Structures are given as C-alpha cells and as structure tokens.
Amino acid sequence: KDALEYHDDILEWLTENPEVKLAFQPGTFQIGLGVERLQGLYARTEVLVLNREEAVQVTGGNYHDLHDLFNRIHSYGPKIVCITDGPDGAYASDGENRFRMPPYPDPAPPKERTGAGDAFASTFVAALIKGSNIEGALQWGPINSMNVVQNVGAQAGLLGEADIAELLQHSPEWYKAERF
C-alpha cells in the first residue's frame, strides 16, 4: 500500500521505454485503487492476468458473462487478457480471439493451492515471451499450476521449461485450448 508512487514511476519509465512490454497481475491493493488511478498502467499493459473474481472487481462486470468481462478489460487497453477460473480452467483473449483452456489433470488431490495463480500467470507470460501463441501459453500455465498444488508452498512445485514440455507431450488428447 505504500508503493503508490512506485506505480507512477513504473508508468513514467515505460513511457520513456516504449519497446518494453508490461505483464501486469494486479494484487488486492492495486485492484482497490480502481481502474481510474491505474489507467496509465492498464493502457500500457501487454498481458493482464486476473482471476474471475478479480475481473469482476476491476470491471464491475457480470461474473457469468466472460465476453462482458473481456470487453470491459480490453477497453482499458491491455492487448492480451487472461482470466483464470480455478478448477474450471482459464480463458484468454487478444481482443479478437477468445479461448477456453481446461485445467491440466491432477495426478492426486491438491495438497495446497498457495501459489497456483502466480504459477499459472508467470508460466503463461513466459510461454508468450518464448514465442508461443495464446493457445500454447494456455497449455503451459495449467501444467505449472497443477504441479504447484501437488506441493506445500508457492515455490516447491514450480517446473522448468523442459519439465513442462515433457508433461505437455504426454498430456491427454483433449488438453488444448478451444475457441468460445
């Protein structure tokens, strides 16, 4: 909560460095500030990741209408928006194309869910950085999220690229992003 000026500094730096792309996963404090206060950051965001409840908080939109949520969020400026939905999977949009991704199958009941959303978001962004399209990034994210919840704590189950690729190679045939 004491970092409000830091958000302004980030925006100023991004303005001075237009070649830099911003991935933004706002936390409780940033969401509480409201879209208006962080409008510059939202407008400058390349990839925004929120869970479904956060998307409703940020937009005031309809929880049951993902198209409404995506439309509202894209109107703030983010180019790629990803909305995670816990055990119901995730959704992503580039403003024109929208995809739904099921969760990766858990090999056992989750031990703890701490860090699952952060693992998903960071892996989704990493896949995009590595050159993947949205559908591919949507396949990467749930794999790391699934493995994190098989462990206690937010870091113990994080996988590297080779491990993600291995699990993806052996994933069920149905494990792919579909347009919605």
C-alpha positions as CSV (number, residue, x, y, z in Angstrom):
1,K,0.0,0.0,0.0
2,D,3.0,2.3,0.4
3,A,4.0,1.8,-3.3
4,L,1.5,4.1,-4.9
5,E,4.2,6.5,-6.2
6,Y,6.1,3.5,-7.5
7,H,3.3,2.7,-9.9
8,D,3.7,6.3,-11.2
9,D,7.4,5.7,-11.6
10,I,6.9,2.5,-13.5
11,L,4.5,4.2,-15.9
12,E,6.9,7.1,-16.4
13,W,9.7,4.6,-17.1
14,L,7.5,2.6,-19.5
15,T,6.7,5.8,-21.4
16,E,10.4,6.6,-21.8
17,N,11.0,3.0,-22.9
18,P,8.1,2.2,-25.4
19,E,9.8,-1.0,-26.6
20,V,9.3,-2.6,-23.2
21,K,6.2,-4.8,-22.8
22,L,4.4,-4.9,-19.4
23,A,2.8,-8.0,-17.9
24,F,0.5,-7.0,-15.1
25,Q,-1.1,-9.1,-12.4
26,P,-2.6,-6.6,-10.0
27,G,-3.0,-7.6,-6.4
28,T,-5.6,-6.6,-3.9
29,F,-4.1,-3.2,-3.3
30,Q,-3.9,-2.3,-7.0
31,I,-7.4,-3.6,-7.6
32,G,-8.6,-1.5,-4.7
33,L,-7.1,1.7,-6.2
34,G,-9.5,1.4,-9.1
35,V,-9.0,1.4,-12.8
36,E,-9.0,5.2,-13.0
37,R,-6.0,5.6,-10.7
38,L,-4.0,2.9,-12.7
39,Q,-5.5,3.7,-16.1
40,G,-2.0,4.5,-17.5
41,L,-0.7,1.1,-16.5
42,Y,-3.7,-0.7,-17.8
43,A,-3.4,1.2,-21.1
44,R,0.3,0.2,-21.3
45,T,-0.2,-3.4,-20.4
46,E,0.6,-6.1,-23.0
47,V,-0.6,-9.0,-20.9
48,L,-3.0,-8.8,-18.0
49,V,-3.8,-11.8,-15.8
50,L,-6.7,-11.8,-13.3
51,N,-8.8,-14.5,-11.7
52,R,-12.5,-14.3,-12.4
53,E,-13.5,-12.7,-9.2
54,E,-10.8,-10.0,-9.7
55,A,-12.0,-9.4,-13.2
56,V,-15.5,-8.6,-11.8
57,Q,-13.9,-6.4,-9.1
58,V,-11.9,-4.4,-11.6
59,T,-14.6,-4.0,-14.2
60,G,-17.9,-4.1,-12.3
61,G,-18.9,-6.6,-15.0
62,N,-21.1,-9.7,-15.0
63,Y,-19.4,-12.7,-13.4
64,H,-21.4,-15.0,-15.6
65,D,-20.6,-13.3,-18.9
66,L,-16.9,-13.7,-19.8
67,H,-17.4,-11.8,-23.0
68,D,-18.6,-8.8,-21.0
69,L,-15.6,-9.1,-18.7
70,F,-13.2,-9.3,-21.6
71,N,-14.8,-6.4,-23.5
72,R,-14.6,-4.2,-20.4
73,I,-10.9,-5.1,-19.6
74,H,-9.8,-4.7,-23.2
75,S,-11.4,-1.2,-23.2
76,Y,-8.8,-0.2,-20.6
77,G,-6.0,-1.1,-23.0
78,P,-4.5,-4.5,-22.3
79,K,-3.7,-6.3,-25.5
80,I,-3.9,-9.9,-24.1
81,V,-6.2,-10.7,-21.2
82,C,-6.2,-14.0,-19.3
83,I,-8.8,-14.8,-16.7
84,T,-8.2,-17.8,-14.6
85,D,-11.1,-19.7,-13.0
86,G,-9.5,-22.1,-10.6
87,P,-10.6,-25.8,-11.2
88,D,-12.8,-24.6,-14.1
89,G,-9.7,-23.7,-16.1
90,A,-8.7,-20.4,-17.8
91,Y,-9.7,-18.1,-20.6
92,A,-7.7,-15.7,-22.7
93,S,-8.4,-13.1,-25.3
94,D,-6.4,-10.9,-27.7
95,G,-9.4,-8.7,-28.4
96,E,-10.4,-10.7,-31.4
97,N,-9.9,-14.4,-30.5
98,R,-11.1,-15.9,-27.3
99,F,-10.1,-19.3,-25.9
100,R,-11.0,-21.6,-23.0
101,M,-8.5,-24.0,-21.5
102,P,-9.4,-26.8,-19.2
103,P,-7.1,-27.5,-16.2
104,Y,-4.3,-30.0,-16.5
105,P,-5.4,-33.2,-14.8
106,D,-4.2,-33.5,-11.2
107,P,-2.3,-36.8,-10.5
108,A,-3.6,-36.6,-6.9
109,P,-5.8,-34.3,-4.9
110,P,-4.1,-30.9,-4.4
111,K,-2.2,-30.5,-1.1
112,E,-2.4,-26.7,-1.0
113,R,-3.4,-24.1,-3.6
114,T,-1.0,-21.4,-2.5
115,G,0.8,-20.0,-5.5
116,A,-1.3,-21.7,-8.1
117,G,-2.5,-18.5,-9.7
118,D,1.0,-17.0,-9.7
119,A,2.5,-20.1,-11.2
120,F,-0.1,-20.0,-13.9
121,A,0.4,-16.3,-14.7
122,S,4.2,-16.4,-14.8
123,T,4.2,-19.5,-16.9
124,F,1.6,-18.1,-19.3
125,V,3.7,-15.0,-19.7
126,A,6.9,-17.0,-20.1
127,A,5.4,-19.0,-22.9
128,L,4.4,-15.8,-24.7
129,I,8.0,-14.5,-24.2
130,K,9.4,-17.7,-25.7
131,G,7.3,-17.1,-28.8
132,S,4.2,-19.2,-28.1
133,N,0.8,-18.1,-29.3
134,I,-2.1,-17.7,-26.8
135,E,-3.3,-21.2,-27.2
136,G,0.2,-22.6,-26.5
137,A,0.6,-20.3,-23.5
138,L,-2.8,-21.5,-22.2
139,Q,-1.4,-25.1,-22.3
140,W,1.7,-24.2,-20.4
141,G,0.1,-22.3,-17.5
142,P,-2.1,-25.0,-16.1
143,I,0.7,-27.5,-16.0
144,N,2.8,-25.5,-13.7
145,S,-0.2,-24.6,-11.6
146,M,-1.1,-28.3,-11.3
147,N,2.3,-29.2,-10.1
148,V,2.5,-26.3,-7.6
149,V,-0.7,-27.5,-5.9
150,Q,0.8,-31.0,-5.5
151,N,3.3,-29.5,-3.1
152,V,3.1,-27.3,0.0
153,G,4.1,-23.7,-0.6
154,A,4.2,-21.5,-3.6
155,Q,7.6,-22.5,-5.0
156,A,8.2,-26.2,-4.2
157,G,6.4,-27.5,-7.3
158,L,7.5,-24.9,-9.9
159,L,8.6,-26.6,-13.1
160,G,11.2,-25.6,-15.6
161,E,10.6,-25.5,-19.4
162,A,11.8,-29.0,-20.1
163,D,9.5,-30.5,-17.4
164,I,6.6,-28.5,-18.8
165,A,7.4,-29.7,-22.3
166,E,7.5,-33.3,-21.1
167,L,4.2,-33.1,-19.4
168,L,2.7,-31.4,-22.4
169,Q,4.0,-34.1,-24.7
170,H,2.2,-36.7,-22.6
171,S,-1.0,-34.7,-22.0
172,P,-4.4,-36.1,-22.8
173,E,-5.7,-35.5,-26.3
174,W,-8.4,-33.2,-25.1
175,Y,-5.9,-30.9,-23.3
176,K,-6.0,-28.0,-25.7
177,A,-7.4,-24.5,-26.0
178,E,-10.8,-24.2,-27.7
179,R,-12.4,-21.0,-29.1
180,F,-15.5,-19.8,-27.3
